Amino acid sequence: MPANALILIDIQVGFNNPIWGERNNPDAENRARDLLTHWRLKRQPIVHIKHVSVEPGSPLAGPGTAFKAEVEPTRGEMIFEKSVNSAFIGTELEGYLRSQNISEVTICGLTTPHCVSTTTRMAANLGFDVTLVADACAAFSSNADTSFDQGPALTAEEIHRTALAHLHREFATVVSSQLLL
């Protein structure tokens, strides 16, 4: 049976910073932990992605780069650091997956419309079979400057669901952790 790598994207303490605004799915980290436990029991490949921001004052720099306790890597689990949205840009992720003959990946993490979406799209474009676990991801509301837009701000749940809808069937199969496990 071919290996299916679990890729956990940016589940870091920097996302606890209130600067991000309202968030949906407060149980995302627990669902990611459930996936991680399952992958460890199956002895399947596990990859942790860490965003190390180069932006001054970013919550994802310095101490904010630490992994959240629920998904702390253990010895032997791969860790790749990035400073852009895609986990494939500027890292050896693709080379690692190919060297291990991994053709299937299961993705979860933070945040759904940003690094999760970008990595999911790129994984599919690179030829990987991608499963995205909806309830092991989360998004933040559009609390940023939206002066380009005359409409109301979007809630975190609206952003999350929209990102998942854009990815499903085009770049990934979107499932719940309960269905997957």
Secondary structure, 3 states (H helix, E strand, C coil): CCCEEEEEECCEHHHHCHHHCCECCCCHHHHHHHHHHHHHHHCCCEEEEEECCCCCCCCCCHHHHCECHHHCCCCCCEEEEECCCCCCCCCCHHHHHHHCCCCEEEEEEECHHHHHHHHHHHHHHCCCEEEEEEEEEECECCCCCCCCCCCCCCCHHHHHHHHHHHHECCCEEEECHHHHC
